[in-house]
Amino acid sequence: MQSKPSRWRSDPYEVAAGRALAQGLGVSPVVGAILARRGLGELEEARRFLAAGESHDPLTLPGVPAACELILRHVERGSVIAVFGDYDVDGVCSTAMLLRTLRALGADPVWELPSRFDEGYGLSEGAIARLAGRGVALLVTVDCGITAVEPLAAARAAGLEVIVTDHHRPGDTLPDCTVVHPALGEYGCPELCASGVVLKLSEALYAAAGRDGAEAGEDADLAALATVCDLVPLRGENRRIVRAGLVELGRTRKPGLRALMEVGGVAPAELSEHSLGFRLGPRINAAGRMQRADAALELLLTGDPARASEVARELDFLNRDRQEAETRILFAAEAAAAAQAHQAAIVVAGEGWHPGVVGIVASRLVERWRRPCVVIALDAAGEPAAAEDRARSRTGRGSGRSISAYDLHAGLAACSEHLTRFGGHRMAAGVELDADKVEPFRRALAAHAAAALSPDDLILIERVDAVVPGGELGLELADDLERLRPFGMGNPQPTLLVPAARFERVTAMGDEKEHSRFTLVTAGGARSRGVAFRSPPKDLAPARERAHDIALRLEKNRWNGTVEPRVLLRALCATEPGEIEALGEDRPFWGELRALLEPEPAAAAGAAAAGVVEDRRREGFAGVAGDLFSSGESVLVAVADVPRRKAGLEAVVAGLSDGPMPVVSWASLAAHPELAGGFAHIVALDPPAGGIADPLLNATARAHLAWGPAEAEFALAAYRAALDLRPQLTAVYRALRELPTDAPDGGAEAAFEAALRGSGRYPRPASVCARLLEVLTELGLIELDLDTPSCRILEAVRSDLELSPTYRASREQLDATERALGPELPQALPAAATG
């Protein structure tokens, strides 16, 4: 679970577009809403996205034609070709892919990977000298080189021909050589990672050599692994690479990948992008983080299963070392960070911290403290006599991570006087500095962040893709969400929000009880099982005590041969109370009463145009209303009795609305249809008196039936209170007879109103009072003067209520309402499914 959550936000979307997508694609309206929110509102565009089949001609990738010609010329000559890569997953995979392609074409290439701890990222002049000394005639860089203008100039001066294949942001000056880069021209997917670039280059090389370009697809497994781990956006061609690569990985013949899956506990049949990012990728990265990446490259290239198993176990051990180092450093960094919790940015440093894991630790600190964090590993450099000399002789190398509201690179630039070197981008960066500069750098960065950030910026805002009723959290929706895969950067796994929900049956799990199991219970009564990783039961306690808007992800959980839906907790956001705006309830009592008893002749109204009616009964009102309010479109909530609904709506649901939540009673809407003007949606919390066939449901272009058995029961009680006149006639007639005849000025009118409305917590509305007065007048029991207003009790014999047309009409209306709502009542419905 994300730490310290308190708010959620969602982007608006066009509800009609979302519903059209759902219908056209055969998916849940929830998935339709997600697609619409993510900018895929057109049916064909969304269809292409789900198909994930986009592929572009490799010859349109800038630099590929020239690179193919140069590479094949050197292959034909038998030249020494060198591939220079990088030490992360993308760098290792792209190096392996190009080496495999060159070997398949008849070359015998050599390779080199940089060391994180020696020369660092990218090409150096030392690397150029080594390659030249090995007799290299053609140098091809992968995942680096686009900014290495000076080292590559040295390579050209040394007589090497050079091809740069890269995907990082170019500098102001490009290297003076052939450059293959997806963002330098009009290529259809400018967001390829380095392995994606090599995959397309390989397709073109095979074709240019007179072979089938599809042969490059054998390395789609490596390209998929790198595409996920390098966090490039999973849009366009990247989606096809990952989806096709997962299929290829499931049947791969590469001994190294099969051994890696074995040590990572990944069954080929259960591969997913999550497996790539959290099982396989970290083990490859561990080599470059903890030692050198050479072992990882050997694993991907070896054809010997025994050697592959040996190297995979070595990487697994390195990954455990990385985890242990991360845990150890995180423990110390957390203690140091606690003292800076009042600062807008946190900088911690420690001697003996492994520089290969400080970036991971910085990410953990950002999750915990919700502010930019920099973690620095300090070197030890002997023991000079003076402490001041010792501090000056040491250096530090660190990594920083940020929050979306703060530009970390700009912050480092503002503090650059304290740094030896820095680089990166808005969200992540690296620094080098002398040990004696750590403290002034800490103060400077905290001051810069304090000036740039507001207190609200330090509060986690959970981005929500769809607001859903709890009853939707079943296997059918989980299956539909699977169609959005692969998930990753640019296409994250959807976060759903269930409003006004609670936890029950919270228990600890895990060896150290650091995780939790729970049952999610929604306001509508639906239940779902779920887990919260890295959140012990105490963290979930607030949602056991009171309702929360709960952000989660829905997945299919496979266990012991069974498949069931399971929710994964993302964040707890306290349910915000709000206010309602009661439409039609603020009319003066006597003005409304006169309008009801002396109506003006109304022009004949045509039948309301039939709108779209969505039957979402028993899904849960909070989820249905939350979906619509989060869309940004205008929504009117209709209930049977506004005063009795007011407190509950304001406590649980009104906070979902941007501003006071508009609410109207069905009775007010029937009397004043204009109240629905300007609203795109009407949400029926309670059924109207006519049930699902009531014409009032056509008051807006789209109506949503959101009631359940309990709401039907509430509504019927309200309609009985309004239409079952016999007991109320007795009470009102008695009160009218007891009115004082000598009330002071103004007192008579107030006493008359009190006699009509009663003294209870919820006074009778004018509509009910009008019916009662009509019955008493029709039976000759009173004489009403609306001008005064007053009434005179007439001496009359006891009358039969059936003689009153108004009484008979009210009774008939009540009979019709009971027939319409009878099937909706709790005893008439089967037991609700829990989903």
N, C-alpha and C positions, 0 to 999 in steps of 0.2 A: 504494500500500500504506500502511496505517496505520503510523505510526512507533512504535518501541519497544514492540512487542507482546510479551506473554509469557504471557497466560492467555486461556482462552476459557470461556464459560459458556453453558448452555442451560437453558431452562425445562423442567420435567418435562411429560410428556403421557401420556395413556392409550393404550397401543399398540393395544388392540382397537378403540378409537374411531377412531384414525388409519387402521387397515386397513379399517374399515367405510366411512369416508369415501372412501378410495381406490376401493373396489369400487363404491360407490353413485354416485360421480361419474365413474368411468372414468378415473382419473388414477393416477399413480405413488404407491406407498406413501410416497415422500419428500414429495410434495405433501400427502398425507393427514396426515402427521406435522406439517407446517408449519401446516396449517389447525387441527389440534387444539391445537397449541402457542399459536396466536394466538386461542384462545378460541372457535373456530368448530367445536365438536365435534359439533353436531347437524347431520344431513344436510340438512334443509331450510334451516337458517340458512346453511350453507356454500354451498348451491346459490344462494341469493339473493345472497350475497356475490360469487360468480363471475359471476352474471348482470349485476351492477352496474346494475340497473334501477330503483332506489329513487327515487321522486319524491313530493313532498308538495304538498298544496293550498296555493297561495301565500296564500290568504286566512287560513290558520292561522298565518302568519308574523306575530308581534306587530307591530302598528302599520300593517300593509299596508292594511286597509280604509279607515282614516282618511286615510292618505297618498294613496290613489287618489282619494278624494273631493276632497281639497284640491288635488291637482295638476290634475285634470280641470277643476275650477272655474276655476283660474287660466288654463288653456289656453283655455277657452271665453271668458274675459274678454279674452284677448290680453295678459295681464300679462307683464312681464319676469321670467323665471324664471332664477335663477343656480344653477349646479352648482359646488360647491367640493369639490375632491378632495385628492389627496396626490401626492407625487413618486415613489413606488415603482411597481412593476408593477401591483399591485392597485389603487392609487389612480388611476393613469392609465387602466387598462382599465375600471374601474367608472365613471369620469367619461365616457369615450367611450361606454360602453353607455347610460348614462342620457341623454346628449345625443342619441344616435341615436334612442332611444325617443321622447323629447319632440318631436324634429323630425318623426318619423313620425306623431305625433298632432296635428301642426299648430302646435306652438309654435316660437318662435325664441329659444332659450335662449342665455345667456351663460355664461362659465365662468371659473374662476380656480384655479390650482394654487399652493401655497406654494413658497418657495425654501428648500432645505436651509441656505443660507448667510446668509439674511437673518432672516426671522422664525421659521424652523424649522418643525417639524411642527405641523399642525393650524391651527385658526382662531385668529386674533388680532383684537384690537379694531381694528387698522389695516386688516385685510382687510374687516371689517364696514363701516368708514367708506367704503372704496373702493366696495364693492358698493352701499351706500345712495346714494352719489353718482351711480351709474349708473342709478338709478331702479328698482332691483330690488324686486319686490313679494313674491316667494317665493324663499327660499333653501333649497336641498336639499344637504345635505352627504353625501359618500360617502367611506367609509374614514376618517372622523374625526368629531368632534363630540360623542361620548358623554360626554366629560369636560369639554367646553368650556362649562361652565355660565355663567360670567361673560360671555364674548364673546357667547354666544347671548342672554343677558339684554339685552345692549346692542343686539343686532339687533332684539329685540322692542320695545325702547324706541324704536328708530329707525323703527318702523312696519313692519318686515318680518315676514311669516309664515315659519315655519321648520319644516322636516322634517329630522330627523337619520336617516341610514341608516349604520349602523356595525356592526362585529363585535368591536371591542376590548372589554376588560373594563370594565364600568361602574364609576364611582366611587360613593361613598356617596349622592350626590345626582344625580338625573337632570335633564337640561335641561327647562325648562318649555315643551315643544313636543311635536309628534308625533314619536315615536321608533320607527324600524323596526330591530329588533335580534333576531337568531335565538335569543339565550340569555335573553331576558327573559320567556319564557312556556314553553309546552309544545310548541314546534315540533319536528318530527321529526328535524331535523338542526341542532342548535344550533351546529355548527362551520363553518358557511358563512363564506367570506371576504367582503369587501365586494362583489366582483363577483358572487358567488353570491347575495348579498342583492339586488343590483340586477336580476339575471336573474329572480328570483322576483317582485320588484316590477313588472318590465316585463310578465311574464306576466299579472299581475293588472290592470295598466293597459290592456293591449290588450283583455282580456276585458271590463273595465268600460266601455270605449269602444265596445263592440259588435263588436269584431274578434276574430280568432282568436288566443288566447293563445300558440299555437305559433309565431307570428311572432317572438316573443322568442328562439326557438331559433337565429335567424340570428346571434346574438351569443354562442352557446355557445362559439365559438372563443376569444373574448376571456375569457370566464368560465373556461375550462379553463386558459388561459395564466396567469391570475391565481391560480387555485386551487393550481396546482403551485408557482408562484414565491413565494406567500405562506406556504407551508409549513403549511397547515391540514391536519388529519388526513384522509387519503383513505379515509374510511369513509362508509357510508350514501349520501346523495344526492351528496356530493362525488365519489364514484366514478363515478356516472352523468354528472355534469357534465363530468368530465375525459374519460371514454371517448367520450361524444357529441361533446364539443368537439373532440377529435382528428379525428373523422370530418368534422365541419364545417370544420375548418381545412384538411383535405386538399382540399376543394373550394371554399374560400372565394373570394368575388368581391371582397373588400376589397383594393384595390391596395396599401395599406400593409403588410398582412400578407404578401402575395405578394412584395413587394419585400424585406421583412425576412427571409423565408425564403431569398431568393436571395442576399443578402449574408452570411447565416449559413451558407450551404452546406447547406441542409436541403431534400431532395427531398420533395415532398408525399407520395409513396408510402412514405417511410421515416420519417414523423413518429412520435414517441413522447414520453412525458412527459419523457424525458431531453433531447429537442430543445427542449422548452419551457423547462426549467430551466437548461440550459447553453448554448443557442444563441440563442434568441429573447429570453428574459427579461433576460439581462445587457445586451443592446444597448438595451432600453428603459430599464433601470435606469441605464445609463451617462449618459443625459441628465440625470437628477436628481442623480446623484453628482458629475458633473463641471461641469455648468452649471445649466440649468433644465430641468424636465420638459416644457416647452411643446412642444418639437420632437417628443417622443414622442407627445404627444396629437395633434398635427397629423398625424403619420404614420397613426395609427389612424382618423382622421376623413376624410382626403382621399379624393376620388373620382378624382383625376387621377393616372394611372399614372406620368407623367413626374415630377411633383412627389414622388410616393411614392418613386421610385427615388432622387431627389436627397436626400430626408430620410433614407432608410434608409442611404445611404452616409455621411451626416453622423453618424448614430448609430454606424455601424460604426467610423468614425474616433475618435469619442469613446470607444468601448469599447476601442480599441487604446491610446488615451491612458490610460484607466483601468488597463489591464493593465500598461502601462509604469510608471505611477505606483506600482501595487501592487508590481511587481518591485523598483523602486528603494527604496521604503520598507521592503519586507520584508527586503532585503539589509541595510539599516542597522539595522532592528529586531532582526534575528537577532544581529547583532554585539553590540548592547546587551543583549539577553536572555541571551547566553552568560555574562555576568558575574554574572547573577542565578540561574543554574541550581541553586544550592544553596538558593534560597528557595522557599517554598510557593506564592508568587504572584509574577508578573512584571509590572512597570509600566515601559514605555519611552515616551520622548517625544522629539520632534524638531521643529525649526523648518523650515518649508517643506513639511512632510508634508501631503498633500491630505486634508482631513477627510472627503471622500466615500469613501475607500477604507480608512480605518483599521480599520473593522469587519471587512473581509475579511482584513486583515493579522493582526488579533487571532485570527481563526479559524485561520489558518495556524500561528501561534505555539502555540496550544493543541494542534494536531495534533502539532507538533514536540516540545513540552516537557511535554505532559500535565499541565498545571496552569492555574489561572485566569490570564488575561493581559489587560492593559489597554494600549491603544495610543493615545497622545495627540498630536494635531497642535497645535503651538504657533504662535500668531500672532506676527508681527513688528510692533512699534508704534513706529516711529521709532528714534532713537538718543539717548536721554537721556544726560546726562553721566556719571552714576554707574552702574556695573553693577547695583547693588542696585535703583536706580530703574528700570532697563531690565527687570529680572526682574519687578518689581512691576507694570509697565505692561502686560506681556503676559498674554494669557489662553490657555488651552488647551481644546480640545474633543476628546473621545476616545470610544472604544467599547471595551467589554470583552466577552469570551466566557469561558465557564466549562466545567467538567467536571461530570458528574452528581452527584458527591459534595459539591459546594460550591455554596452559595446565594450567587451573586454580589451580588444585590440586598441581601441581609442584610449582606454584607461591606461594601458601599458605605455602607449606613446606619450601620454601626459606625465608619466613617471620615469621616462627613459633615462633621465640623468642618473638614476640609481642602478641601471641595468647595463650589463656588458653587451647583451644581445637579446632580441625578442622577435617573435613572429607568430603568425596565426591569423585568426579571423574573429568575428564578433563573439562567437560562443566558446571558442577554445583557442588556447595559445600556449607557447612555450617561452621560458625565460632562462637566461643565464646571468649570474651576478656574483659579486664577491660577498663572502659571508658577512663582512662588516656593513654591508649595504641592506641587509634583510630588514632591520628595524626601520630605517628611514623609508624604505620602499613600502613597508606595511602601512606606515602612517600616511604616506602620500596616496596610496591606492584607496585607503579607507576614506580619506578626505575627498578624493575625486568621486568615488561612488556615492558618498553622502550628498554631494552637490547634484549628482545626476539622478538619484533615485528618490522616490517618495515612499512613505510608509506602506502605501497600498501596493507598490511594486514588489515588496518583500512578502506578500501574501500569495500563496500558491493558488492559481486559477486553473482548475481542471477543464480542459476543452472536451466538450461533449458532442458526440455525433448524432445522437437521437435520444429523445425522452420517451420512455416506454412504460406501459403498465406492467406490473409484475407478472401477470398472467401470460405475457408474451414470451417469457424466458424458457422456452421449451426447445426440443430437438429440431422442430421445423425451422425456427428462426436460426438456430445454430447452423443448420445445413445451408440456409440462405446466406449467412455471413461468410461461410467458407468460399462462396463464389467470388468474393472480393479479394481472395488471396492472389498472389503472395503479399504478405504484410511487411512493412518496413518503412524506411524513410520515404516521405511523400505519399505513402498509403498506409498509415498506421492501422493496427487492429482497432476496429471501432470501439469507442467508449460509449456505453449506454448509461442513462441515468434513470433510476427508479425513484420518484419523489415520495416523500412522506412514508418511509419504510423503517423497519426496525430489525434488530437481530434477536434471535432466540437460540438456545442450545449452543452457546459458544464454548468450545473446548480447545485446549492447546494440542498441538501436534509438532512433530519433529523431535530429534534427539535432545535438543536443549529447550524444547517447548517455545521456540521462537516464532512459530506459525500458529494459525487458528483455523478451525472449522466452525461453520455457523449455518443457521437456517435464516434466510431472508424472508421476512413477513411484510407484505405490502398493506397499504391502507384498505385495499379491496379484499384482503384475506389470502391472496395467492402466496404460495411458499416455494422457495428454491433453495437447494443446497449449494454451499459455496466454501471457498477457502480464501484466506488472507495471508500471503507470504510476507515474511519479515515483519509481522504484526502479532505480538502476543495478545491474549484475551483482554488484558488491561487497556490496550489501545482501542478496542472495539466497545468498551464499556459505555461511552456516551450514546451509542445507537441502541443500546439495550434499555436505556432509561427514558429516551424520548425519540420522537421521529426525526429522521435525517433524510436528506436527499442523497442517495447512495450511488456513486459512480462505479461502474464495474465493466468487466468484459465477460462475454459469454462464449464458452467453448464446449466441444464434445469431449467428455472424459471417458477414456477406454480403460477398463479395468476388469481383469478376469473374464474376458470374453463378452463383457456387456458394454453398452454405450449409453451414456446418460448426459443430460445437460448439466453444466456446472458453471457457476459464476465465480469470477476472480475479482476480489475487491481492489479498486483503484483509489478511491478517496471517499471520505465522509465529509459531507457539507451540511451544516445545521440547517434544518428546514426554516426558511425565513418567513415570519408572519407578514401579513400585508393588510391592505384595506380593500373593501368592496365599494363599488359605486352602485347603489340600488336605484335602478331606473324605474320611474313611475311610482315610487314610494314617497316622494316628497311633495305631492300635491296636497293643498289644504283640505282638511277633512270635509268641510261643508261644501266647498267647490266641487269636489269629486262626487259627493252625495247628490248634489243637485244635478250634476251631469248624468248620473245614473238614473235618477228618478224622473227627470224632465229632459230626455235626450232630444237633441236637435235632429230633424229628419236627415238621414244620411243618404248620400248618393249611392246608387246600386254599385257594389264593388264586384269586379270580375274575380273569377277564381284565381288564387295565387298560382304563379307559375311553378310547376313541379321542379324542385331542386334536387341535388344529389343528397341522398340519405345514406350515411355509413352506419351500419349496425355494429357497434362496438360494446354492446351490453356485456356485463360481467367481466370486462377486461380490467376495470378499475378506473374511477373517474380522475384521480390525480394524474395518472399516466396519460390518459387521453387528453385532458386539458393541458397538461404540461407540454405535450407534443405540439399542440396548436399554438399556445402562447409563445413557445420558443421559436416558432416559424416566423414571428414578426408580423403576421397578418392579424386583422381585427377579429376578436372573438367575444361573443356574448354568451354568458352562462344562464341557463333557464332552470328555475326551480319551482317547486310547488308552493313554498312558503319562505319568502325572503327573511323575515325576522328570525324564524327558527333556524335557518341555515347560516345566518350571518357569522356567529361566533366560530363555528367549525370551519367555514370557508376561510375566514381571516387567519385562523391559526395554522392551517395546513396547506391551503392551495393558493390563496391570494398572492403570496409572495412570488409565485411563478409568473405573474403578470408584470409587465413593465408599466408601473403606475397602478392606480386603483383598478380592481378587477370588475368589469361591468357585469351586473347580475340583474335579472328581471324575473318576476313571477309569471307563470303562464296566464294567470288571470289578468295581470296588467297588460301583457302582450296581446291578449284577446281583445281587451278594451281599447288598446292604443297600438295598433300594428306598426305605427311609425317609429316606435321605440327600437325596432330592429334595423332601421335604416342605417346604412353605412357599414354594417358588419358583414364580413365575409363568411363567418361561421357562427353557428349556434350550437352550443354543447348542452345536451339535455342531461343534467345531473339527475333530475327527477323526471318521470314520464309525464307528459301532458295528460289531461283528463281523457282524451280519446285514444291514448296509447300510441302504438306505432303507426296507426292510420290517421292521427290527428293532423288536420291541415296546417296547424301552427308550425309544424316542422318544416314547412316551406317558406318560413318567414325570411330566411337568408338563402344564399345560393348553395350552401352546403351545411347539412345538419349532421350531428354526430350523436347517436344514441349511446349514452355512457352510464346508464343506470344498471343496477343489479337488483336482486330480490329485496335487499334491505331498503333501497331507495324507492322501490315500488310500494313497499309497505308504508314507508313514511309519506309518500305522496297520497296514497289512498286515505290515510288518516287525515291529512290536510284537506282533501276534497270532501271527506265526510263532515269535517268541522265546518266547511263552507256551505254544504248542501243539505245536511241533515238538520232541518230547521226546528223540529218539534221541541227538543229540550231548550234551545236558545230562545224560542218564542216565549216560553213560560218565564224564563229569567228576565228577558227584556220587558215584557208586559208588566211584570211585577215592579221592576225598577221605574218604569214610566209612571205607574200609579202612585209611586212613593215620591215623585218629584215635588219639591217644595213649591208652594204657590206665591211665596213672598221673598223670592231670592233677590239679592241686591243687584244693582245695575251690572250687566255682564255676567252675573253668576248664573242666570237661568240657562244661557246658551251652553256654558261649560258643564252645568249639571245635566243638561239634555244629552250632550255628547258622551259624558261619563256613563249615563244610563244605557246608551246604545252600545258603547264599546266594551263595557265591563271593566272590572278592576284587576284582571289577571296580569301576568307578566307579558303576555302577548295580546294586546287589545284587538277586538274585532276590526277588520279592515272595512273601509267604506262600502265595498262590494257586498259584504255579508249584511251590513247594517241596512243597506238599501233593500235587500230581499226581505228582511224581517219587517221593515216598515211597510213594504208593499203588501205583504200578507195581512198585517194587522189592519191596514186601510181597506183592503178588499173584503175582510170579514166584518167591517163596520165597528171595529173596536177602538179606533183612534181617528182623529181628524188632524191631518198634518198641514202645517203652514211653514213652507220652506223659506219664505221671505223673512220671518221673524228671527231665527227659526224656532218653532215650538210645536207642541202637539197637545190636543185636548182629548182626554179620555171620555169615550162615549158610553152611555149606559146601554148595554146590549146583552142579549141572552147568550149563553154559551154556544159557540159556533163549531161546526165540523171543519177541521183544517182542509178537508178535501174540497171544500167549496172555493178555496182560493186557487186561482189559476197559477199564481206564482209558486205556491207550495207544491202543487202537482208537477209543475215544470221542473222544480228543483229536485223532487223525488225521482222523476223520470231520468233527469240528468245524472243523478247519483247511481241509479240502477245501471245506466249505460256505462258509467265510469267503472263500476265494479265488474261489469262483464269484460270491459276492455283490459283492465289491470289484473283481473283474477289470475290469468295464466302466469303473470310475472311474480306472484307472491312466493315466499320461500317454500311453503309446503307443496306448491305446484311444480317445483323445479327439481330435477335430479341433483344429487350431491355434486358440488362444484369440483372440477378437476384441479389439482394443485399445480400442474405444469412442472 
